[in-house]
Amino acid sequence: MSDPVYPQDLVVHVDPDGSRELVSFVPGPAGHAELHVDDGIDVYVDYADPVQLSSIAVDGDSAAGLLSHLIGDDRAVEALETDDDTRPRRLVGESPSMGQQSDPRFGTNRARDAFRPGDAQIMGRLAFLEALSTDEDLPPLVRATAALEAAYEAEERPELTPSVVAGRRARITEAAELLDQVQADIAWVANGKPKLASRLASLCFGALNDAPGLREVADTLTGGRTRSADRIAAPAAARAMSMAFWEPAVRAATLTDGGLLRVRTVGPTDDLWMRVTARGSQVLIALVPVLKADRGGTAEAVVPHDLRLDDLELTLTVDPLPLPASSLDRAMRAVRLGQKAVLLRSSDPAAARELWEDCAAMWEDLGDPTRAAQARQYAEHGIPQRPATLAEEIARALRRR
C-alpha cells in the first residue's frame, strides 16, 4: 500500500461506547474544519492550516480499509484493537517515502509542519470547502461555489472520500438552489470578474448531469452580456451581500479621562447594540445602541472614570440580553474571530491582523495562552500559505466591491 495520508504520531483515546479519537494536535485559535469521509470516519483539520490534521474520529470498525489509507495498515489495526485497557496510547508515526516529502513552499519553523504530502492537502482543502459551503454567515454565491468545488475536487481521490463522492448530487443540487437566489450577483461576476466567471462556469458545466439548470448560470457567466437592468442591480446587490457577510466589528475605541467611551464600528448596524463588560467577567457596565454613520456606526457610553480601555470588553450584538452564559460561548466567539481573519487574509490584511489580535486577547482571557500565542503569530506573520479556493477569491471580490 502507498504511504498513509497522515504519517505523524497519533494518540488514541477510547470512549466507553467503543468510539475512538485519534489525535494529532489540538486545533488552533480558529478551530477546526470537519470532513465526513465515510460511515464511521470523520477527519478534523485545522481551519487556518487545513493541511494539518487535528484528529480522526472513528466509530466502529466497518471502515478499517479507509482508515488504513489514512494512517497506515499496522497503525489502523492497532487503533481498532479492543481490550480492557482504555487508557490513551500512542501510535508511533511512519516516515514518509521520498514521494511524500514536504513541499518546501509550505514550510515554517513549526515542527508540526513537517508533514505536508499531497493527499493531506487534498483532504484539508476538501474539509475547508465543506466548512465554507455550510457556513450560513457567508453569501450564497460563496457557499454555492464552495459546494461545487468540493464536488469536483472529491473526484481527484475518490477512494479517500467515498461519502463526499456519494453526496455529490445532493451537494450540487444545493449549490444550484443557492445560485438561483443570486442571479444579479452572478451577472456582476460575469461583467466585472471574467477570470472568476470563467472558472465558476467550468464548475457549472461539469455539474450539468446532476443539475441541468446550471446551464443558465454557466451561459450567463460565459456570455459576458446581461440586460441593462442586471448591470444596474448587480453592483448594489454585491455591496449588500458583502455587508451582510462581513459581520459588525469594532474599528476604533477611545476613552476620555472623564469616562466617556467612544467607539467606531464597521459593517451593518441594523438592530445593533454595544455591550460593555469588565474584561474577564460577566459584569455589565453599559449597554448602548450603535448608530449608523458614514461607512459603519458609532456608539458612546459612560463608564466609571477609574477604568482604563484595557479593562473593558466591547461586544457588538443584535441580542443585547442576556449576557453569554459560559466560557464555551466565549470560546466559540474566539474561534469565529479567527475564521473571519482567515477569510480576510488576502482582501483586507489590516482587518485580518486586528481580528487575530482580538482573537488572541479573547483566548488569553479564557486562560489558553497557547492559542493566544498562535493567534498573535498569525497577526504578525500571517497564516501558512496555500492556494486560495475559488470560493475565497469570489468572497474577496465581493469584499473589495
C-alpha positions in Angstrom: 0.0 0.0 0.0 1.1 3.6 -0.7 2.2 5.9 2.1 -0.5 6.9 4.5 -2.1 10.3 4.2 -1.2 11.2 7.8 2.1 9.5 8.9 2.6 11.6 12.0 2.4 10.4 15.6 -1.2 10.0 16.9 -2.7 9.4 20.4 -5.7 7.1 20.6 -8.5 7.9 23.0 -11.2 5.2 23.5 -14.6 6.3 24.7 -16.8 4.0 26.9 -19.1 3.3 23.8 -16.1 2.0 21.9 -15.7 5.0 19.6 -12.2 6.3 19.1 -10.5 9.6 18.6 -7.0 9.6 17.0 -5.5 12.9 18.0 -2.6 14.6 16.2 -2.7 18.1 17.8 -5.3 20.4 19.4 -6.8 22.7 16.8 -5.5 26.3 16.7 -7.3 29.6 17.5 -9.6 29.4 14.5 -10.9 25.9 15.5 -11.2 23.0 13.0 -12.9 22.1 9.8 -14.7 18.7 9.5 -14.8 16.3 6.6 -17.1 13.3 6.8 -15.2 10.8 4.6 -17.2 7.6 5.1 -19.6 5.9 7.5 -17.8 5.8 10.9 -14.9 8.1 10.0 -14.7 11.9 10.3 -11.5 13.9 9.7 -10.8 17.2 11.5 -8.2 19.6 10.2 -7.0 23.0 11.4 -9.2 25.7 9.9 -6.3 28.2 9.5 -3.9 25.5 8.2 -6.1 22.8 6.7 -3.2 20.5 5.6 -2.6 19.9 9.3 -4.6 17.1 10.8 -6.2 17.7 14.2 -7.9 14.3 14.8 -9.8 11.4 13.2 -13.0 10.2 14.8 -13.7 6.5 14.3 -17.0 4.9 15.2 -16.8 1.1 14.7 -14.5 -1.0 12.6 -16.6 -1.1 9.3 -14.2 1.5 7.7 -11.0 -0.2 8.6 -9.8 -0.2 5.0 -10.2 3.5 4.6 -8.5 4.0 8.0 -5.5 2.1 6.6 -5.3 4.6 3.7 -5.3 7.4 6.2 -2.8 6.2 8.8 -1.3 3.0 7.5 -2.1 -0.7 7.8 -0.3 -1.5 11.0 -1.5 1.6 12.9 -5.1 1.1 11.7 -5.1 -2.4 13.2 -3.6 -1.1 16.4 -6.0 1.8 16.6 -9.0 -0.6 16.3 -7.7 -3.1 18.9 -10.2 -3.8 21.7 -9.1 -4.7 25.3 -10.0 -3.7 28.8 -7.2 -1.1 28.9 -8.9 2.2 27.7 -6.0 4.5 28.7 -4.7 6.8 25.9 -2.0 5.1 23.8 0.4 6.4 21.3 0.6 5.3 17.6 4.2 6.0 16.5 4.4 7.9 13.3 5.6 6.4 10.0 8.3 8.1 7.9 7.0 9.2 4.5 8.7 8.0 1.4 10.6 10.3 -1.0 7.5 10.8 -3.0 5.7 12.1 0.1 8.3 14.6 1.3 7.2 18.0 2.4 6.8 20.8 -0.2 9.3 23.5 1.0 7.0 26.2 -0.2 4.6 25.4 2.7 7.2 25.1 5.4 7.5 27.1 8.6 9.6 26.8 11.7 7.0 24.8 13.5 7.8 21.1 13.9 4.2 20.1 13.2 4.6 21.5 9.6 7.0 18.6 8.8 4.3 16.5 7.1 2.7 18.2 4.0 2.0 15.4 1.5 -0.3 15.9 -1.5 -3.1 13.7 -0.2 -3.2 15.7 3.1 -3.5 18.9 1.0 -6.5 17.3 -0.9 -8.2 16.3 2.3 -7.5 19.6 4.0 -8.8 21.6 1.0 -12.0 19.5 0.9 -12.6 19.9 4.6 -12.1 23.7 4.3 -14.5 23.8 1.3 -17.1 21.8 3.2 -16.8 24.4 6.1 -17.3 27.3 3.6 -20.3 25.6 1.9 -22.2 25.1 5.2 -21.4 28.5 6.8 -24.7 30.3 6.8 -22.9 33.6 7.5 -21.3 33.5 4.1 -23.0 34.9 1.0 -25.0 32.3 -1.0 -22.7 32.8 -4.1 -19.6 31.9 -2.0 -21.3 28.9 -0.3 -22.5 27.6 -3.7 -19.1 28.0 -5.3 -17.5 26.1 -2.3 -20.0 23.3 -2.7 -19.3 22.9 -6.5 -15.6 23.0 -5.8 -15.9 20.3 -3.2 -18.0 18.1 -5.5 -15.4 18.5 -8.3 -12.2 18.0 -6.1 -13.6 15.0 -4.3 -13.2 13.1 -7.7 -9.4 13.6 -7.5 -9.0 10.8 -4.9 -12.5 9.2 -4.6 -11.1 6.2 -2.6 -10.2 8.6 0.3 -13.6 10.4 0.4 -16.4 8.0 -0.5 -19.0 9.8 1.4 -18.2 13.1 -0.3 -18.4 11.4 -3.7 -21.6 9.7 -2.8 -23.1 13.1 -1.7 -22.1 14.8 -5.0 -25.6 15.1 -6.4 -27.1 16.5 -3.2 -24.2 19.0 -2.9 -24.6 20.2 -6.5 -28.4 20.4 -6.2 -28.0 22.6 -3.1 -25.5 24.8 -4.9 -27.9 25.2 -7.8 -30.7 26.3 -5.4 -28.4 28.9 -3.9 -27.3 30.2 -7.3 -31.0 30.7 -8.2 -31.2 33.2 -5.4 -28.3 35.4 -6.6 -28.8 36.0 -10.3 -27.8 39.6 -10.1 -24.6 38.8 -8.3 -23.8 36.2 -10.9 -24.3 38.9 -13.6 -21.9 41.2 -11.6 -19.2 38.5 -11.6 -19.8 37.9 -15.4 -19.4 41.6 -16.1 -16.7 42.6 -13.7 -14.6 39.5 -13.0 -14.3 37.5 -16.2 -11.5 35.2 -14.9 -13.5 34.2 -11.9 -16.6 33.9 -14.1 -14.8 31.5 -16.4 -13.7 29.3 -13.6 -17.1 29.2 -12.0 -18.7 28.5 -15.4 -16.4 25.5 -15.8 -17.6 24.1 -12.4 -21.2 24.6 -13.6 -20.7 22.9 -16.9 -19.0 20.0 -15.1 -22.1 19.5 -12.9 -24.8 19.6 -15.6 -25.6 15.9 -15.4 -26.6 16.4 -11.7 -28.2 19.8 -12.1 -29.2 20.7 -15.7 -30.4 24.1 -14.5 -26.9 25.2 -14.0 -26.6 25.7 -17.8 -28.3 29.0 -17.5 -25.9 30.1 -14.8 -22.9 28.9 -16.9 -24.3 30.7 -20.0 -24.7 33.9 -18.0 -21.1 33.6 -16.7 -19.6 33.0 -20.2 -21.9 35.2 -22.3 -20.4 38.4 -21.0 -23.6 40.3 -21.6 -26.6 40.9 -19.4 -29.7 43.0 -19.5 -29.0 46.6 -18.6 -31.3 46.2 -15.5 -29.0 43.4 -14.3 -25.9 45.6 -14.8 -27.6 48.2 -12.6 -28.8 45.9 -9.9 -25.7 43.7 -9.6 -23.2 46.2 -8.0 -25.8 47.1 -5.4 -26.6 43.5 -4.7 -22.9 42.7 -4.4 -22.3 45.5 -1.9 -25.4 44.4 0.1 -24.1 40.9 0.1 -20.6 41.8 1.3 -22.0 43.9 4.1 -24.2 41.0 5.2 -21.3 38.7 5.2 -18.7 40.8 7.0 -20.3 41.0 10.4 -20.0 44.1 12.6 -16.7 44.7 14.2 -15.1 47.4 16.4 -12.8 49.5 14.3 -11.6 52.0 16.9 -12.3 52.9 20.6 -11.2 55.8 22.8 -11.8 56.5 26.5 -11.5 60.0 27.9 -10.3 60.8 31.5 -13.9 61.6 32.4 -15.1 58.1 31.4 -16.7 58.8 28.0 -16.2 55.8 25.8 -16.5 56.4 22.0 -16.5 53.5 19.6 -16.5 53.3 15.8 -17.7 50.2 14.1 -17.5 48.7 10.6 -20.2 46.5 9.0 -24.0 46.6 9.2 -25.7 48.5 12.1 -29.3 47.3 11.9 -30.6 46.5 15.4 -27.0 46.5 16.6 -26.0 47.1 20.3 -22.7 47.5 22.1 -22.4 45.7 25.3 -19.6 46.9 27.7 -18.4 44.4 30.3 -15.5 44.2 32.7 -12.8 42.2 30.9 -12.6 38.6 32.1 -16.0 38.7 33.9 -19.7 38.9 33.1 -20.2 42.3 35.0 -22.3 44.6 32.7 -21.1 48.2 32.7 -23.1 49.7 29.8 -25.4 48.7 27.1 -26.0 51.2 24.2 -27.3 51.2 20.7 -25.0 51.5 17.7 -26.0 54.4 15.5 -25.5 54.4 11.7 -22.6 56.6 10.5 -20.6 57.0 7.4 -19.1 53.6 6.5 -20.1 52.0 9.7 -21.5 53.0 13.0 -20.8 54.9 16.3 -21.6 54.2 19.9 -21.0 56.2 23.1 -21.2 55.1 26.7 -20.2 56.5 30.1 -18.1 54.2 32.2 -16.5 54.6 35.7 -13.8 57.1 35.3 -11.2 55.0 37.1 -11.3 52.3 34.4 -8.9 52.0 31.5 -9.7 50.9 28.0 -7.9 47.7 28.6 -10.2 46.9 31.5 -13.2 46.8 29.2 -14.6 44.2 26.8 -16.7 45.5 23.9 -19.2 43.2 22.3 -21.4 44.0 19.3 -24.6 42.1 19.2 -28.2 42.1 17.9 -29.2 40.2 21.1 -28.1 42.5 23.9 -29.6 40.4 26.7 -28.9 38.1 28.3 -25.1 38.0 28.7 -23.2 35.0 27.4 -23.7 32.2 29.8 -20.5 30.3 29.7 -16.9 30.1 28.7 -18.0 27.9 25.8 -19.8 30.8 24.2 -16.7 32.9 24.5 -14.5 30.2 23.0 -16.9 29.9 20.1 -16.7 33.7 19.6 -12.9 33.5 19.6 -12.9 30.7 17.0 -15.3 32.7 14.9 -13.0 35.7 15.0 -10.1 33.5 13.8 -12.2 32.1 11.0 -13.1 35.6 9.8 -9.4 36.5 9.9 -8.6 33.5 7.7 -11.1 34.7 5.1 -9.9 38.3 5.2 -6.2 37.4 4.8 -6.0 38.5 1.2 -8.7 41.1 0.7 -8.0 43.1 3.9 -4.8 42.1 5.7 -5.1 45.0 8.1 -8.5 43.9 9.2 -7.3 40.3 9.4 -4.5 41.4 11.7 -6.9 43.2 14.0 -9.2 40.2 14.2 -6.3 37.9 15.0 -5.2 40.3 17.8 -8.8 40.3 19.2 -8.9 36.6 18.9 -5.6 36.3 20.8 -6.9 38.6 23.6 -10.1 36.5 23.9 -8.1 33.2 24.2 -5.8 34.9 26.7 -8.9 35.9 28.8 -10.1 32.3 28.5 -6.8 31.0 30.1 -5.5 29.5 26.8 -2.0 31.1 26.3 -1.1 28.5 23.6 -3.9 29.5 21.2 -3.4 33.2 22.2 0.3 32.9 21.2 -0.6 31.2 17.9 -3.2 33.9 17.1 -0.6 36.6 17.7 1.8 34.8 15.5 -0.8 34.8 12.7 -1.4 38.5 13.4 2.3 39.3 12.9 3.3 36.8 10.1 0.0 35.6 8.6 -1.2 32.0 8.3 0.7 29.3 6.4 0.5 30.0 2.6 -1.7 27.8 0.4 -3.5 28.2 -2.9 -6.8 30.1 -2.4 -10.1 28.3 -3.3 -12.3 29.9 -6.0 -14.9 30.5 -3.2 -12.4 32.5 -1.3 -11.5 34.5 -4.4 -15.1 35.3 -5.1 -15.6 36.3 -1.4 -12.5 38.6 -1.8 -14.0 40.2 -4.9 -17.3 40.8 -3.1 -15.5 42.3 -0.2 -13.5 44.7 -2.3 -16.5 45.8 -4.4 
